[in-house]
Structure formats: C-alpha cells, structure tokens
Amino acid sequence: RFCLPLVLASLPTMATGEEIAPALQDSWGDFWLFRFFVNAAGYASIVVPGFLLIQYFKRRNYLETGRGICFPVIKSCVFGSEVKSVHQDDGSLPPRAEPTESSTARQVFKLLFCAAGLQASYLTWGVLQERVMTRTYGATETDPGEKFKDSQFLVFMNRILAFTVAGLYCALTKQPRHGAPMYKYSFASLSNILSSWCQYEALKYISFPTQVLAKASKVIPVMMMGKLVSRKSYEYWEYLTAALISVGVSMFLLSSAPNRTVSTVTTFSGIVLLAGYIIFDSFTSNWQDALFTYKMSPVQMMFGVNVFSCLFTVGSLLEQGALLESLRFMARHSEFTAHAVLLSVCSACGQLFIFYTINQFGAAVFTIIMTLRQAFAILLSCLIYGHTVTVVGGLGIAVVFMALFLRVYARSRMKKRSKKLPPGETPVQKV
C-alpha cells in the first residue's frame, strides 16, 4: 500500500522531469478513492493476520488440545462458548415492557422522553456532522481557515465512546451469557466502519438533504441483501413501498433549480459514496441479524462490534500517521474538539435511546419517531445551511416519507394478523 502513492506521485515527474508541486501531492492525498484504498490496506494489515491465526487454531483443534492461561481468551475469540439458539427471538431484544401495570400518564411521559431523546441526539448529530465536514475552522479576516479532512478519525471518535458506554452498561447491568465467537463481530464492524466513512466523506460532494433521502432509500438494498444473505421472503407491499421510495428519491435527485448553489450539487463521487454507504450498511444489518441467533443483548452486540471498530480504526490511523495529525488539528481548533466530542456523545446516547425505545414501545413506534427525525433533519439543514429544495424535489421528499409511513402501517397490520394465525403457520419475514 505504500508503493501505490509513490507510483502515483512519480508519474508527473517522469513525464515532465520537473519537481512535483506540493499542491499536486495534496490533491492525491485528498482524493476519496485514494484514501479509501489506504484505509482498506490498514484494515487488511489487521484482518489478514487475524484470519491466519483463526485458521491455525481451528486446524490444530485447539478447543480439544489447548491449555494454559491463554486458553479462555482464544476459546472466546475463535470458538465461542455456546451453540446457536433454535429461535432467533432468544437472542434478540428482551421482552417488551407491557403498559398495563403503568398509568397512561406514565406511558405518555416515557414516550415523550424517548422521542425527545432520539430527536435531540440525532438532529444534533446531523447538524454537527454537516458542520464538521463542510465548513472551515479558524477563519479570520485574513485567513480563510482550514477544513478537517480525515473522516476516519471521526469514525474512531464515535466508536471509542460507543465502546466505552456499551462496556459500562454491560458491566453494570445483567446481560445474557455470551456465546458467539468474538471474531464474528469483525465482519459487521468492518462494514460498519466503511459505511460510516462513506457517510462522512459523501458530505464533501453532496448536500445533507440528499444524504438523508439516500438513507431512507436503503430499504431497497437491505431487502436485496436479505434475499442474498438470509434468504428472506417479502410481501407485495414491501416491494411497492420500495418502488415508491426509489421514485421519490429520483424526483429529488433529478430536480433542478436555476439558482442552485455549489453546496447542493450532487456529484458523481457523492453518488458513489452514498451507494457504498448503503451497501455496507445493508450488509451490517443483515450480518447482525444473523449474529442474534446467538444469545446476546443489543448492548452486547454494540460492545462487540465497537471493540473491533476501535481496533481497526486506531490501527489504520497509526499506520498512516493520521492520528497525531488529527490530534494536532484538535489542539489548533478548540471549536472542532467540542464538535467532535459532542458528535460522539450524540451517537452513543442515540444508540441507547434506540434500545430503550424499542424495548418499551416496539419497533413500529421507533420507526415512526426516526422517520419524523429524517424529515426534521432535512428542514433543519435547509434552515441552518441554506440548502434549496425545488417544488419537484419537495414532492419527491413527500413521496419518500409517505412510503415510509405506509411501511410502518402495513407492518403493524401484518403483525396483528400474524398473532391470529393458527398454530403451525408462520408469517413471512420482513426487514
């Protein structure tokens, strides 16, 4: 991976015989595809030795022949301690709290608390994400300031705090006995890192409203991944709403205005990065769904994935020398430090609010709250950062959110119907 930048940097020199301009070197370093491969090479330097070690222990039948102080650690990382559950529900969320024992006022207060927590966490996270990736720091009348460029460092900041919060939560509360081999978290971790990196990097090329709508449309690749990875089947209304979402997103992306600003222009790089985000994120959700066949809680899943996320990102940052560079940027700009820390806090708190809301009120209520959050995020971004939305684009947004609410309604109806099914019949699985 170190030879590639040297070859790319040497091409202009061989062609002209002149010294390379520093600006040209910076342009190669700032190109997203170049950074993507450098980051991937850093992850590979950890994944490949880990894969070889796992294969070595399996070939040696270490579970039967291993001894010594390292045996419990190797057993937990490579083999796990329990077999899979027969039913996936055994390892998923704990039973949802029933509202019968609580007063109506108490339930309303809990619902408002969950809604406010989710909205505050993720709306603040969205505003800060756009601020960090699209605006400069340290600008004065004579100095234009500088932008923060390393998206991987922001991913590391988010993951290290989420790892800490999940670890403390697992230590302070009773959790199911963990049985999954730890290395299996690395697959979801790697795809999660790459999806987050694409998400941050895409804001350099597209507007935040475009990114939010692209996230809403990830239902389509999630269904495709579900077909490929989990062999799931879907109802007709799921295909219908997926088609409506794609139509709405297309209306928004293809809409144009004569006074369109640079910040709202959708570029090819932005489209590719959004596609990468959706593909990686779809794999993450389906792989985590498969991991829940082991007995574990969502917080244990959060902890396991973030362990590997911290390992991958800090290893890659150290190999590139980018960790110290990012820390120097934080030292130069205290405002960026505050933004990066608050961004990580909002991300970690948002995860806990997700688990609590689903546990208390179910997935349907949670989906409604998060769908409203996406609509509010677009409105807030347009108000704060001055994005323009045309009439056709507004209609496209309306079609997308109408389809999302239709999915929630249809899913709730299907759930009620499945409870009335006679024994032996099972409903079709859904995402």
C-alpha positions, -999 to 999 in steps of 0.1 A, spaced: 0 0 0 30 23 5 41 17 -31 9 29 -47 12 66 -35 49 66 -46 40 54 -81 11 79 -84 33 108 -72 62 98 -95 41 99 -127 42 137 -132 79 137 -125 86 110 -151 65 129 -177 79 164 -172 112 159 -154 103 186 -130 98 186 -93 63 177 -80 43 206 -67 31 203 -31 -4 210 -42 -4 180 -65 7 158 -37 -21 172 -15 -46 165 -43 -37 128 -44 -39 126 -6 -73 143 -6 -89 122 -33 -115 100 -16 -108 68 -36 -71 70 -27 -79 74 10 -104 45 7 -78 21 -5 -52 34 20 -77 28 48 -87 -6 35 -50 -16 33 -47 -6 70 -77 -28 79 -62 -56 58 -30 -55 79 -51 -65 109 -77 -88 92 -52 -110 73 -30 -120 103 -62 -125 124 -77 -147 97 -45 -168 96 -45 -172 134 -81 -183 134 -74 -209 107 -43 -221 126 -63 -227 159 -91 -244 140 -67 -267 122 -49 -276 154 -83 -284 170 -73 -260 198 -106 -264 216 -97 -300 224 -59 -297 228 -54 -262 241 -42 -255 276 -26 -226 295 -35 -191 306 -45 -180 270 -70 -208 265 -101 -189 278 -93 -159 256 -86 -179 225 -117 -200 231 -139 -170 234 -124 -152 204 -123 -182 180 -148 -208 191 -173 -192 215 -189 -209 244 -225 -218 233 -243 -232 203 -268 -211 184 -303 -207 197 -331 -225 178 -352 -194 176 -338 -160 167 -360 -143 192 -340 -159 220 -310 -137 213 -328 -105 203 -344 -78 224 -357 -87 258 -395 -89 262 -411 -55 256 -425 -39 287 -463 -41 288 -481 -8 297 -509 -25 317 -492 -21 350 -483 16 344 -506 46 343 -514 62 310 -497 94 321 -465 74 329 -465 58 295 -471 91 277 -441 106 297 -419 76 287 -429 80 250 -422 118 251 -389 111 268 -379 85 242 -390 108 213 -372 138 227 -340 118 234 -339 104 199 -347 137 182 -322 156 202 -294 131 198 -298 125 161 -308 160 150 -278 175 169 -256 147 154 -268 156 119 -262 193 122 -227 187 137 -218 162 110 -226 187 83 -207 215 102 -176 194 107 -173 181 71 -184 211 51 -172 242 70 -138 256 79 -122 262 113 -101 291 124 -113 315 97 -104 352 102 -105 383 80 -70 375 67 -70 337 70 -97 315 52 -92 288 78 -89 251 72 -112 221 68 -110 189 87 -104 161 61 -99 128 79 -133 111 81 -117 80 96 -107 99 128 -144 110 133 -154 73 129 -128 64 156 -141 91 180 -176 78 176 -166 42 181 -143 47 211 -171 64 230 -197 39 220 -174 11 231 -169 28 265 -207 34 270 -216 -2 260 -188 -16 282 -200 3 312 -236 -7 305 -228 -44 303 -207 -42 334 -234 -25 355 -265 -45 343 -273 -81 340 -267 -95 305 -273 -129 288 -243 -153 289 -223 -145 258 -217 -174 234 -208 -160 200 -171 -163 188 -158 -128 191 -142 -128 156 -176 -129 140 -182 -93 152 -154 -82 130 -174 -86 98 -202 -63 110 -175 -40 124 -156 -37 91 -187 -29 71 -199 -5 98 -167 14 97 -167 16 59 -204 27 58 -197 55 84 -166 66 65 -186 68 32 -213 87 51 -189 114 64 -170 116 31 -201 120 10 -209 153 26 -179 168 8 -197 162 -25 -235 163 -19 -259 181 3 -271 168 36 -308 165 25 -297 143 -4 -278 121 21 -309 118 43 -331 107 14 -304 82 4 -305 67 39 -343 65 36 -339 45 4 -316 19 19 -347 -2 24 -342 -14 -12 -306 -28 -8 -315 -41 27 -342 -63 10 -317 -74 -17 -291 -83 10 -318 -101 29 -325 -122 -2 -288 -130 -7 -276 -133 29 -306 -146 49 -328 -160 21 -357 -139 33 -391 -135 16 -411 -103 14 -447 -92 10 -461 -73 -20 -465 -41 -1 -428 -41 8 -419 -42 -29 -445 -15 -36 -431 9 -9 -396 2 -20 -406 13 -55 -423 44 -42 -391 53 -23 -370 49 -53 -393 71 -73 -393 98 -47 -355 98 -44 -352 100 -82 -376 130 -83 -355 148 -57 -321 140 -73 -333 149 -108 -349 182 -98 -330 213 -107 -332 250 -100 -316 279 -118 -301 293 -87 -287 260 -74 -256 266 -53 -224 246 -52 -234 231 -18 -265 214 -33 -249 200 -64 -249 162 -64 -217 149 -79 -207 115 -92 -183 110 -63 -211 117 -39 -234 92 -56 -207 65 -55 -200 72 -18 -237 71 -10 -240 38 -28 -211 25 -8 -227 36 24 -260 19 16 -243 -14 5 -220 -16 35 -248 -6 59 -272 -32 44 -246 -59 50 -241 -47 86 -277 -50 95 -282 -84 79 -250 -98 95 -260 -85 129 -294 -101 123 -276 -134 117 -255 -129 149 -286 -126 170 -291 -163 166 -266 -165 195 -279 -155 229 -270 -118 233 -285 -84 240 -283 -54 217 -258 -37 240 -236 -68 239 -238 -65 201 -229 -28 203 -199 -37 225 -186 -65 204 -188 -45 171 -172 -14 186 -143 -34 200 -132 -43 165 -141 -9 152 -117 7 176 -90 -18 168 -94 -13 130 -96 25 130 -68 31 155 -45 7 137 -51 23 103 -47 58 118 -14 49 134 -1 33 103 -9 64 82 4 88 109 -31 104 107 -39 101 144 -13 126 155 -22 149 127 -58 149 138 -49 154 174 -28 185 163 -59 198 144 -79 194 176 -52 213 195 -53 241 170 -91 244 170 -109 241 203 -142 245 185 -135 214 164 -127 195 196 -160 204 211 -179 195 179 -161 161 176 -167 152 213 -204 162 211 -208 143 179 -196 112 196 -218 117 227 -249 121 205 -240 90 185 -235 69 217 -266 83 235 -287 78 204 -278 41 204 -290 37 240 -322 56 232 -328 32 203 -326 1 226 -348 17 253 -375 29 229 -378 -5 211 -378 -23 244 -406 -1 258 -428 6 228 -417 -18 200 -402 -13 166 -432 4 149 -432 34 173 -394 36 170 -396 37 132 -422 65 132 -400 86 155 -370 81 133 -389 88 102 -400 121 116 -365 127 126 -353 124 90 -379 149 79 -369 173 107 -332 168 98 -338 180 62 -358 210 74 -332 219 99 -303 216 74 -321 238 49 -327 265 76 -292 265 90 -271 259 60 -293 274 33 -299 244 10 -326 250 -16 -353 225 -25 -374 228 -56 -411 220 -59 -404 187 -77 -378 179 -51 -403 187 -23 -428 163 -39 -401 136 -41 -394 141 -3 -432 138 4 -434 106 -17 -405 90 2 -419 98 37 -454 87 26 -439 53 16 -420 50 49 -452 56 69 -471 32 47 -445 5 55 -450 12 92 -488 9 89 -486 -23 68 -461 -39 91 -483 -32 121 -513 -47 103 -493 -78 94 -481 -82 129 -517 -82 143 -527 -107 116 -498 -130 124 -510 -132 160 -543 -146 148 -526 -173 126 -534 -209 136 -506 -229 151 -480 -242 127 -483 -212 103 -456 -186 104 -457 -151 88 -433 -140 61 -401 -125 75 -397 -87 69 -370 -61 73 
